[in-house]
Amino acid sequence: MINVIIIDDEPAARTLLKVLLEEYKHEIRIVGEASSAREGIELIQKETVHLIFLDVEMPQMDGFAMLRQFETIDFDVIFTTSYSEYAIDAIKLSALDYLLKPIDIDELEASIERFKGKQETQQPVKESIYFLPKDFTNLQNQHSKIALPIAKGFQILFISELFYCEADRNYTLFYLKDGKKITVSRNLKYFGEKLEPFGFFRIHESFLINLSHLKSYLKGRGGQVVLSNEVILDVARSRKKTLLKLLSL
């Protein structure tokens, strides 16, 4: 049985979603509903929950801000929203599923089937990474948070806490500000595409660096970079020109 929580400040929206979920009453149990993010946090802490339907725009604290309150996330999220423009861009950036209001039964079914498929193959949301923007007006700054999958759920940290990433075959090693290291089962190419808008640059097939932590560049065939934690990394010859162009900007 899938335990579900609905978090939405609009009573009518919660009611409609509950009616639509009746179709799945033999598979889904609604263990609670909340009219605010604060209530939602309390419910999640109290109940065993596998999936939440979370409204994006709510008074006082929006859906992203609510998720930012957790140190780890061990449940899946389907965002619900009435906003089909900038909010959707934010949700796509976060790599989370979403439904536009008013919710269409076919789209709801597709989202639920997607969730069930992950459960059946024992590949839950922990495969993914999530970005939790501070707000919708400045989505790509270093004050946004990233949720990295770990054994118990997700490790949530500011993007500014990431120094660099290192390729390890089909894995990526994240080196953090506090000296810790997190291993994620995704290749470096995947993270390069995701993190580039946040000020990261792939200096080498093996390294992706946070440019905000770049301390100096050492000349050479490809050269080397020195990060603010004094780590020295090689720069590939093929990426030297682009890096120097970025530095000149």
C-alpha positions as a printed Julia matrix, in Angstrom:
249×3 Matrix{Float64}:
   0.0    0.0     0.0
   1.29   3.47   -0.94
   0.93   6.01    1.86
   0.09   9.46    0.48
  -0.12  12.96    1.94
  -1.78  15.88    0.13
  -0.43  19.37    0.87
  -2.35  22.26   -0.67
  -3.76  25.51    0.73
  -6.86  25.26   -1.51
  -9.6   23.03    0.03
 -11.22  22.48   -3.37
  -7.94  21.26   -4.85
  -7.43  18.81   -1.98
 -10.98  17.53   -2.35
 -10.66  17.01   -6.1
  -7.4   15.14   -5.71
  -8.91  12.89   -3.04
 -11.83  12.1    -5.36
  -9.46  11.25   -8.21
  -7.34   9.06   -5.94
 -10.43   7.01   -5.01
  -9.74   5.15   -8.26
  -6.66   3.76   -6.51
  -8.18   2.97   -3.12
  -6.83  -0.59   -3.22
  -3.3    0.67   -3.8
  -3.17   4.11   -2.19
  -3.94   5.12    1.39
  -4.28   8.85    2.11
  -2.72   9.12    5.57
  -3.24  12.87    5.9
  -3.77  16.23    4.27
  -2.44  19.67    5.13
  -3.49  23.19    4.22
  -0.02  24.68    4.68
   3.62  23.76    4.4
   4.04  23.88    8.19
   1.2   21.41    8.68
   2.71  19.29    5.93
   6.07  19.12    7.68
   4.4   17.99   10.91
   2.44  15.3     9.06
   5.5   13.98    7.25
   7.4   13.78   10.53
   4.53  11.92   12.18
   3.43   9.52    9.44
   5.15   6.91    7.3
   4.79   8.42    3.84
   5.9    7.19    0.43
   4.49   9.9    -1.82
   3.3   13.49   -1.35
   1.26  15.69   -3.64
   2.68  19.14   -2.98
   1.31  22.5    -4.09
   4.02  24.8    -5.44
   2.55  28.18   -4.49
   1.3   28.48   -0.91
   1.2   31.46    1.49
   4.11  31.93    3.93
   6.06  28.91    2.64
   5.95  27.44   -0.86
   6.57  23.83   -1.84
  10.27  24.26   -2.55
  10.81  26.1     0.73
   9.05  23.27    2.57
  11.37  20.64    1.09
  14.35  22.78    2.03
  13.42  22.26    5.69
  14.38  18.59    5.57
  17.95  17.33    6.01
  17.01  14.15    4.15
  14.06  13.23    1.93
  12.89   9.62    1.95
   9.64  10.09    0.02
   8.71  10.87   -3.56
   7.12  14.16   -4.63
   4.58  15.08   -7.27
   4.17  18.85   -7.49
   0.77  20.33   -8.31
   0.54  23.86   -9.7
  -1.69  26.32  -11.53
   1.31  28.09  -13.01
   2.25  26.96  -16.5
   5.16  29.35  -17.1
   7.98  30.21  -14.7
   6.96  27.7   -12.03
   7.16  24.87  -14.54
  10.7   25.88  -15.42
  11.58  25.64  -11.74
   9.96  22.24  -11.38
  11.71  20.86  -14.46
  14.98  22.14  -13.04
  14.26  20.15   -9.93
  13.71  16.96  -11.93
  10.51  16.3    -9.98
   7.23  15.15  -11.48
   4.38  17.66  -11.61
   0.7   18.02  -12.5
  -1.01  21.14  -13.79
  -4.25  22.2   -12.14
  -7.02  21.39  -12.71
  -5.58  17.91  -12.51
  -6.35  15.64  -15.44
  -7.14  12.03  -14.51
  -4.97  10.64  -17.34
  -1.97  12.72  -16.28
  -2.49  11.67  -12.67
  -2.59   8.04  -13.73
   0.67   8.46  -15.68
   2.4   10.01  -12.65
   1.23   7.26  -10.33
   2.26   4.54  -12.78
   5.68   6.17  -13.06
   6.02   6.1    -9.27
   4.86   2.49   -9.06
   7.3    1.51  -11.8
  10.19   2.84   -9.77
   9.02   0.94   -6.71
   8.61  -2.34   -8.61
  12.11  -2.17  -10.05
  13.52  -1.09   -6.67
  14.75   2.13   -8.26
  13.03   4.85   -6.24
  13.61   8.56   -6.5
  17.01   8.09   -4.87
  18.44   7.67   -8.39
  17.62  11.28   -9.15
  18.98  14.56   -7.89
  16.71  17.45   -7.04
  17.31  21.18   -7.1
  15.4   23.21   -4.52
  15.46  26.86   -5.63
  15.33  29.56   -3.02
  12.68  31.29   -5.1
  11.35  31.38   -8.65
  13.01  34.65   -9.63
  16.62  33.56   -9.21
  16.64  29.86   -9.95
  20.26  29.35  -10.83
  22.24  30.85   -7.97
  24.51  29.21   -5.44
  21.95  29.71   -2.68
  19.77  27.09   -4.28
  19.95  23.68   -2.69
  20.67  20.3    -4.21
  19.35  17.0    -2.88
  21.85  14.18   -3.46
  20.7   10.57   -3.06
  22.2    8.68   -0.11
  21.34   5.33    1.49
  18.6    6.7     3.76
  17.14   9.25    1.37
  18.72  12.52    0.27
  21.47  14.73    1.61
  20.35  18.34    1.12
  22.97  21.07    0.9
  23.59  24.46   -0.65
  25.19  24.3    -4.08
  27.84  26.68   -2.71
  28.99  23.82   -0.42
  30.13  21.75   -3.42
  33.79  22.25   -4.33
  34.12  19.82   -7.21
  32.94  16.51   -8.61
  35.12  13.64   -9.79
  34.23  10.89  -12.26
  34.51   7.3   -11.06
  33.23   5.21  -13.99
  29.41   5.27  -13.67
  29.63   7.06  -10.32
  30.34  10.65   -9.35
  32.19  11.7    -6.21
  31.07  15.0    -4.66
  33.67  16.81   -2.54
  32.05  19.13   -0.01
  33.09  22.25    1.88
  33.29  20.39    5.2
  35.7   17.83    3.77
  33.08  15.13    3.37
  32.59  13.1     0.22
  29.33  11.74   -1.25
  29.2    9.07   -3.95
  26.22   9.1    -6.33
  25.4    6.45   -8.93
  25.24   8.81  -11.91
  28.05   9.65  -14.31
  29.8   13.0   -14.44
  28.24  13.93  -17.79
  24.81  13.9   -16.15
  25.89  16.26  -13.38
  27.78  18.49  -15.78
  24.56  19.17  -17.67
  22.6   19.76  -14.46
  25.13  21.94  -12.67
  26.48  24.08  -15.49
  23.73  26.74  -15.05
  24.82  27.08  -11.4
  28.39  28.1   -12.22
  30.09  24.73  -12.65
  32.53  23.93  -15.46
  33.98  20.63  -16.62
  37.72  21.22  -16.79
  38.58  17.6   -17.59
  36.91  14.28  -18.39
  37.36  13.5   -14.7
  36.6   16.83  -13.01
  33.71  19.26  -12.74
  34.48  22.31  -10.61
  32.44  24.98   -8.88
  33.85  28.18  -10.38
  32.9   30.12   -7.26
  35.62  28.13   -5.43
  38.3   28.71   -8.07
  41.27  30.37   -6.41
  43.86  30.5    -9.2
  44.94  29.07  -12.53
  48.46  27.67  -13.1
  49.84  27.87  -16.63
  50.82  24.73  -18.48
  49.94  22.54  -21.45
  46.41  22.38  -20.19
  47.23  24.03  -16.94
  45.88  23.42  -13.47
  43.34  25.05  -11.2
  43.68  25.65   -7.48
  40.45  25.63   -5.52
  39.76  27.51   -2.3
  40.33  24.3    -0.32
  43.87  24.16   -1.86
  43.07  21.14   -4.03
  44.94  21.23   -7.37
  43.28  19.68  -10.43
  44.47  19.22  -14.01
  42.79  21.06  -16.87
  42.43  19.21  -20.19
  44.05  20.95  -23.16
  40.75  20.83  -25.03
  39.01  22.77  -22.23
  41.74  25.3   -21.45
  40.6   27.93  -23.96
  36.98  27.88  -22.76
  38.05  28.04  -19.12
  40.31  31.05  -19.73
  37.48  32.74  -21.6
  35.19  32.19  -18.62
  37.84  33.61  -16.28
  38.25  36.69  -18.45
  34.54  37.39  -18.08
